[in-house]
Amino acid sequence: MNEQTTADAAARRSFRLHSMTVPARPLEPGLYLVATPIGNLGDITLRALETLAGADVLACEDTRVTRVLLDRYGIQNRPFPYHEHNADEAGPRLIQALEAGRSVALVSDAGTPLVSDPGYRLAQQAIAAGYRVIPIPGASAPLAALVGSGLPNDAFLFAGFLPAKDKARRDRLGEFAAAPATLIFFESPHRIGATLLAAADVLGPARPASVCRELTKTYEEFRRGTLAELAAYYQQVENVKGEIVLVVSPPQPVETPEADVEAVLADLSMSMPTAKAATEAARLTGLPRKVLYQRLLEMKGGNGR
């Protein structure tokens, strides 16, 4: 290897901070899951930059999006596309790279890989084949929304995207109605109004919530209020823009007398299937759905009809 080739290789495995070029150390073989900024490119970590510059193979969701980040920090590594549409073809190629003792870095368009994207398939394959999987932590939209919302954060449940259709959306919300945790959802701007209406109906109109929009970007916004207040606001707003995270406070504990619980279950079971009645009873009483479902089975003699 001549001096020019050595210099070119060193330049490829480096990144730039302001006017300073920083060499990237060689990486051990393995699959590196690298978190990238969710909006503000300044939110990248030094460890992530070194991993992106030093990886033998760099896989990404969209090469155009990743190229913007790489150019910002002078990283010459060439990104390789890996996404839901080519995973069956690209996944085995990346596993082959691991088999050859190479380092593979995986990034999504924004945030932490494997969170609401197809990267978990590659991670599962790598783990099953016995290769190291190394997380490189960093930006995360659910956590940014949680800490900025002002809602309780001692226990939280990230549920990703809700279904697009209203009935399926309401059924899914019903599964979380009694969860003793702050709920975190991703939502698209054109569905946020309908989702808030459904959440107010299913979870209760008085539940505190926060619509967190365009996190870390120029027009970042936290709109806080009850689900009813937020639903009313977004019914009047046209052309909502940006990426949205919806955060909903956990339910307030409610002590329901035993006799009242029995009456609620008996009433609901007259007009609903057992599973749906248990979900609705959990919303009304604040008691765990699993416990109420078992009570309903006992009341119906164990056959669930």
Buried (B, 14 or more C-beta within 10 A) or exposed (E): EEEEEEEEEEEBBBBBEEEEEBEBEEBEBBBBBBBBBBBEEEBBBEBBBBBBBBBBBBBBBBBEBBBEBBEBBBBEBEBBBBBEEEBEEBBEBBBEBBEEEBBBBBBBBBBBBBBBBBBEBBBEBBEEEEBEBBBBEBBBBBBBBBEBBEBBEEEBBBBEBBBEEEEEBBBBBBEBBBBEBBBBBBBBBEBBBBBBBBBBBBBBBEBBBBBBBBBBBEEBEBBBBBBBBBBBBBEEEEEBEBBBBBBBBBBEEEEBEEEEBEEBBEBBBEEBEBBBBBBBBBBBBBBBBEBBBEBBBEEBEEEEE
